[in-house]
Amino acid sequence: MESMRKNKKIYQNKDWLLKMLIDENLCVSKIATECDVSITTISRWAAYFEIREIRPYSGDNKGSKNPYWKGGRYVEGKAGYAWVLKPEHPYANKKGYVAEHRLMAEQIVGRPLRANELVHHKNKIRHDNRIENLEIIILGDPNCGKVTCPFCNKIFKLG
């Protein structure tokens, strides 16, 4: 360790760093302290020389075993819709999530919604999925599929 203090850039030598990490089994933080550099510096040199120990990941952190699990529900950032994990649902996306407002509307109707049935939020808050806040709009109705946008009040035709 005394030689490390004399030559502060010795960590840039692949053989020396390999010897410290593997042979002498020193941790990166100990080497960094002795060389008077940050842990990141030693880690990056070890990665550069391709001698960093890669530990296999063997844990199963899927679903409820994940420490960040929130019960299978999340609110989408940009659009603001709430999504629920239901991989068996016919309208589930690739990750197995279904829009919560569609699930709530299906509870109202008592059956799965058809492709021409849209669900709109009356109060324009997309993650407010209370039953009294939702309305089902059917495309192909006498209004010929014309829908008023709840955000800009523009009338547009769907389908």
C-alpha positions in Angstrom: 0.0 0.0 0.0 2.9 2.3 0.6 3.8 2.1 -3.1 0.3 3.4 -4.0 0.9 6.6 -2.1 4.2 7.3 -3.9 2.8 6.6 -7.4 -0.8 8.0 -7.4 -1.6 6.9 -11.0 -0.5 3.3 -10.5 -4.2 2.4 -10.8 -3.8 3.0 -14.5 -1.6 -0.1 -14.7 -3.7 -3.1 -15.7 -1.5 -5.7 -14.1 -1.3 -3.8 -10.8 -5.1 -3.2 -10.7 -5.7 -6.8 -11.5 -3.4 -7.9 -8.7 -5.1 -5.6 -6.2 -8.7 -6.5 -7.1 -8.3 -10.3 -7.7 -5.2 -11.5 -6.0 -5.2 -9.4 -2.9 -9.0 -9.2 -2.9 -9.1 -5.5 -2.0 -12.4 -3.6 -2.5 -12.6 -0.7 -4.9 -13.2 1.8 -2.1 -10.0 0.7 -0.3 -7.9 1.1 -3.4 -9.5 4.5 -4.1 -8.7 5.7 -0.6 -5.1 4.6 -0.8 -4.7 6.2 -4.3 -6.4 9.4 -3.2 -9.0 9.2 -6.0 -12.7 8.5 -6.1 -14.3 5.1 -6.2 -15.7 5.9 -9.7 -12.1 6.4 -11.0 -11.0 3.0 -9.9 -14.3 1.4 -11.2 -13.9 3.0 -14.6 -10.3 1.9 -14.9 -11.3 -1.6 -13.9 -14.1 -1.6 -16.5 -11.6 -0.1 -19.1 -9.2 -3.0 -18.5 -12.2 -5.5 -18.5 -11.3 -6.8 -15.0 -14.4 -5.7 -13.2 -16.1 -8.6 -11.5 -19.5 -9.2 -13.1 -21.8 -10.7 -10.6 -24.7 -12.8 -12.0 -28.1 -11.6 -11.0 -30.2 -14.4 -9.7 -33.0 -12.7 -7.9 -36.6 -12.8 -9.0 -38.0 -9.3 -8.6 -41.1 -9.6 -10.8 -44.5 -8.4 -9.8 -45.2 -8.2 -6.0 -41.6 -9.3 -5.2 -40.2 -6.1 -6.7 -39.5 -3.4 -4.0 -41.1 -0.7 -6.2 -44.3 -2.7 -6.7 -47.4 -0.5 -6.4 -50.1 -3.2 -6.7 -50.2 -3.4 -10.5 -51.5 0.1 -11.1 -49.7 3.1 -12.4 -50.6 6.5 -13.9 -49.1 7.3 -17.2 -47.0 10.4 -17.2 -47.9 12.4 -20.3 -51.5 11.3 -21.0 -52.4 10.9 -17.4 -54.5 7.7 -17.8 -54.4 5.0 -15.0 -53.4 1.5 -16.1 -54.1 -1.8 -14.2 -52.2 -5.1 -14.7 -54.6 -7.6 -16.2 -52.6 -9.7 -18.7 -55.6 -12.0 -19.4 -57.8 -9.2 -20.6 -58.5 -9.1 -24.4 -57.5 -5.5 -24.7 -54.3 -5.7 -22.6 -51.2 -4.1 -24.1 -47.9 -5.8 -24.6 -47.0 -5.4 -21.0 -50.3 -6.8 -19.8 -51.9 -3.5 -18.7 -55.4 -2.3 -19.5 -56.8 1.3 -19.2 -58.6 1.5 -15.8 -61.4 3.6 -17.2 -62.3 0.8 -19.7 -62.4 -1.7 -16.8 -64.7 0.5 -14.8 -67.0 1.0 -17.8 -67.1 -2.8 -18.3 -68.3 -3.1 -14.7 -71.1 -0.6 -15.5 -72.2 -2.5 -18.6 -71.5 -6.0 -17.2 -69.6 -7.2 -20.3 -66.4 -6.4 -22.2 -66.6 -3.2 -24.2 -66.7 -3.5 -28.0 -64.1 -1.8 -30.2 -66.6 0.9 -31.2 -67.3 1.9 -27.6 -65.1 4.7 -26.2 -65.0 5.9 -22.6 -64.7 9.6 -21.8 -64.1 11.4 -18.5 -66.8 14.0 -17.8 -64.6 16.2 -15.6 -61.6 15.9 -18.0 -59.4 14.4 -15.4 -58.1 11.3 -17.0 -57.1 9.3 -13.9 -60.4 10.1 -12.1 -62.1 6.8 -12.9 -65.1 7.0 -10.6 -68.2 5.4 -12.2 -70.1 8.7 -12.0 -67.3 10.5 -13.9 -67.3 8.1 -16.9 -69.5 7.9 -20.0 -69.6 5.5 -22.8 -69.7 6.9 -26.3 -70.7 4.5 -29.1 -69.3 5.1 -32.5 -71.9 4.6 -35.3 -74.7 6.2 -33.2 -77.1 8.6 -34.9 -74.5 11.4 -34.3 -72.5 9.5 -37.0 -69.5 9.0 -34.8 -69.1 12.7 -34.1 -67.4 13.3 -30.7 -66.8 16.5 -28.9 -63.2 16.7 -27.5 -63.5 17.3 -23.7 -60.3 19.4 -23.7 -60.7 21.7 -26.7 -64.4 21.3 -27.4 -63.7 20.7 -31.1 -66.1 18.3 -32.8 -64.4 15.5 -34.8 -65.5 12.4 -36.5 -64.2 9.0 -35.5 -64.3 5.9 -37.6 
